[in-house]
Structures are given as structure tokens and as C-alpha cells.
């Protein structure tokens, strides 16, 4: 009899814990990731480096701790480069923080985009990846996909 009660209590506790976890996941709102800027940080004989700047907005009522961001940058259908950023960063509730991602490129990989930029003054870009955040409700990994147009006259324009 005592074993049945113990089993019933353990079963009920498991249901309560599972219910709380489901409620936590349901109350989590995905952070909004937007492309902000790209800055050339170095040039060499075979290529260079760019710093990709993303804005991360936290719509939740608690702080987010970013633990990992992956990214791939595509310019006019040509993949320019990719990487993973593992330096921790925080975003307070209702706030926006910049995340700066390093990207190394080769001139061969960026040649078509450079030609398009000199001919038309504009290129399409896309930044794709996912980010992982730690919250009081658990750890979440979510994808992001930002597209836009870079113009030598106007800078970055995000596509909506």
C-alpha cells in the first residue's frame, strides 16, 4: 500500500514538473534579431575581415543570456562567409543590445558582389543563423533570417 502511494506521488510530481516546463516554454518570446551594419575591419592580399553588427531585442520580462550565435552571410546569392560566436552576452528585459560578429572573406568569394555594387550601387544581402539563449525558463535555440539591401548612397536598408 505504501509503495502505491509513493508511486502515485512520484507520478503526480512528474506531471507538475512537466506542466511547469510547458508553461515556461509557452511564456518565452523569441528575441528579435535584426541586421544593423557591416564594417570592414581589415584588408589583406587575399581577402579581409568584416564585423557584422546585429541588434538583439528582448521582448521578455526577464534577462536573456546569449551563449552562442551562428551566422552565414550571403551577398547576391554568393556565400561570403560563416562562423559561430560563443562569447556570452546579456540582453535585459525590454532592451536591445548589439552583438558584433567577426567574418573573414576572400576577394574571390566577394568578387561578384563587388562588381554588382560598382555597377548598380546596391547589393542584396542575407544573414542567416541561429542563436542560443539561457533564461530562467530554460535554454532556447531559435533561427533568424535577415535580408536587406546595401546601397553605397543610403547604407543598409532592411527588407520587410
C-alpha positions as CSV (number, residue, x, y, z in Angstrom):
1,X,0.0,0.0,0.0
2,X,2.8,2.4,0.9
3,X,4.6,1.6,-2.4
4,X,1.4,2.5,-4.3
5,X,1.2,5.9,-2.6
6,X,4.9,6.6,-3.2
7,X,4.4,5.7,-6.9
8,X,1.3,7.9,-7.2
9,X,3.1,10.9,-5.5
10,X,6.1,10.5,-7.8
11,X,3.8,10.3,-10.8
12,X,1.9,13.5,-9.7
13,X,5.2,15.3,-9.2
14,X,6.4,14.3,-12.6
15,X,3.2,15.7,-14.1
16,X,3.5,19.0,-12.2
17,X,7.2,19.4,-13.3
18,X,6.3,18.7,-16.9
19,X,3.4,21.2,-16.7
20,X,5.6,23.9,-15.3
21,X,8.2,23.3,-18.1
22,X,5.5,23.6,-20.7
23,X,4.1,26.8,-19.3
24,X,7.7,28.2,-19.2
25,X,8.2,27.4,-22.8
26,X,4.9,28.9,-23.8
27,X,5.7,32.2,-22.0
28,X,9.1,32.6,-23.7
29,X,9.0,35.1,-26.6
30,X,11.7,34.8,-29.3
31,X,14.2,37.7,-29.2
32,X,14.1,39.8,-32.4
33,X,17.4,39.8,-34.3
34,X,18.0,42.4,-37.0
35,X,21.0,43.2,-39.1
36,X,22.3,46.6,-38.2
37,X,25.6,47.1,-40.1
38,X,28.7,45.6,-41.6
39,X,32.1,47.2,-41.2
40,X,35.4,46.4,-42.9
41,X,37.9,45.8,-40.2
42,X,40.9,44.7,-42.2
43,X,42.2,44.1,-45.7
44,X,45.0,41.9,-46.9
45,X,46.4,40.4,-50.1
46,X,43.9,37.6,-50.4
47,X,40.9,39.0,-48.5
48,X,39.9,40.8,-45.4
49,X,37.7,40.8,-42.4
50,X,34.3,42.3,-41.7
51,X,32.4,42.9,-38.5
52,X,28.7,42.1,-38.8
53,X,26.6,44.0,-36.3
54,X,23.2,42.6,-35.2
55,X,20.7,44.1,-32.8
56,X,19.1,41.7,-30.4
57,X,15.8,42.9,-28.8
58,X,14.5,41.0,-25.7
59,X,10.6,41.2,-25.5
60,X,10.6,39.0,-22.4
61,X,10.1,40.1,-18.8
62,X,13.4,38.6,-17.7
63,X,17.1,38.9,-18.8
64,X,18.4,36.8,-21.6
65,X,22.0,35.4,-21.5
66,X,23.2,34.7,-25.0
67,X,25.5,31.8,-25.2
68,X,26.0,31.1,-28.9
69,X,25.2,32.8,-32.3
70,X,25.8,31.1,-35.6
71,X,25.8,33.0,-38.8
72,X,26.2,32.8,-42.6
73,X,26.4,35.9,-44.8
74,X,25.1,35.7,-48.4
75,X,25.6,38.6,-50.8
76,X,23.7,38.5,-54.1
77,X,23.4,34.6,-53.8
78,X,27.1,34.2,-53.1
79,X,28.1,32.9,-49.6
80,X,30.7,35.3,-48.3
81,X,31.4,33.5,-45.1
82,X,30.1,32.0,-41.9
83,X,31.0,31.5,-38.3
84,X,30.0,30.9,-34.7
85,X,30.2,33.4,-31.9
86,X,30.5,31.9,-28.4
87,X,31.2,34.9,-26.2
88,X,28.4,35.3,-23.7
89,X,26.3,38.5,-23.9
90,X,23.3,39.7,-22.0
91,X,20.1,41.5,-23.0
92,X,18.0,43.0,-20.2
93,X,14.2,42.8,-20.4
94,X,12.7,45.2,-23.0
95,X,16.2,46.3,-24.1
96,X,18.2,46.0,-27.3
97,X,22.0,45.1,-27.4
98,X,24.4,45.0,-30.3
99,X,26.2,41.7,-31.0
100,X,29.4,42.1,-33.1
101,X,30.3,39.0,-35.2
102,X,33.7,38.6,-36.9
103,X,33.7,37.4,-40.5
104,X,36.7,36.6,-42.7
105,X,36.3,36.8,-46.5
106,X,38.3,36.1,-49.6
107,X,38.3,38.5,-52.6
108,X,37.4,35.6,-54.8
109,X,34.2,34.9,-52.8
110,X,33.1,38.5,-52.7
111,X,34.0,39.4,-56.3
112,X,30.5,39.1,-57.8
113,X,29.1,41.3,-55.0
114,X,31.8,43.9,-55.5
115,X,31.1,44.0,-59.2
116,X,27.3,44.4,-58.6
117,X,28.0,47.2,-56.1
118,X,30.2,49.1,-58.5
119,X,27.8,48.6,-61.5
120,X,24.4,49.3,-59.7
121,X,25.5,50.9,-56.4
122,X,23.4,48.3,-54.5
123,X,23.6,44.6,-53.4
124,X,21.2,42.3,-51.7
125,X,22.4,40.6,-48.5
126,X,21.1,37.9,-46.2
127,X,22.3,37.0,-42.7
128,X,21.1,33.5,-41.6
129,X,21.8,31.6,-38.4
130,X,20.5,30.7,-35.0
131,X,21.1,31.9,-31.5
132,X,21.0,30.2,-28.2
133,X,19.9,32.0,-25.0
134,X,19.7,30.9,-21.4
135,X,16.7,32.1,-19.4
136,X,15.1,31.4,-16.0
137,X,12.7,29.1,-18.0
138,X,15.5,27.1,-19.7
139,X,17.8,27.2,-22.7
140,X,16.3,28.0,-26.1
141,X,17.8,27.9,-29.6
142,X,16.0,29.9,-32.3
143,X,16.7,30.6,-36.0
144,X,16.9,34.1,-37.5
145,X,17.0,35.2,-41.2
146,X,17.5,38.8,-42.1
147,X,17.6,40.2,-45.6
148,X,18.2,43.7,-46.9
149,X,19.9,45.8,-49.5
150,X,23.1,47.7,-49.1
151,X,23.5,50.9,-51.2
152,X,26.6,53.0,-51.5
153,X,24.4,56.1,-51.2
154,X,22.0,55.1,-48.4
155,X,23.8,52.4,-46.4
156,X,21.8,49.4,-45.1
157,X,18.0,49.1,-45.9
158,X,16.2,46.1,-44.3
159,X,13.7,44.2,-46.4
160,X,10.4,43.6,-44.5
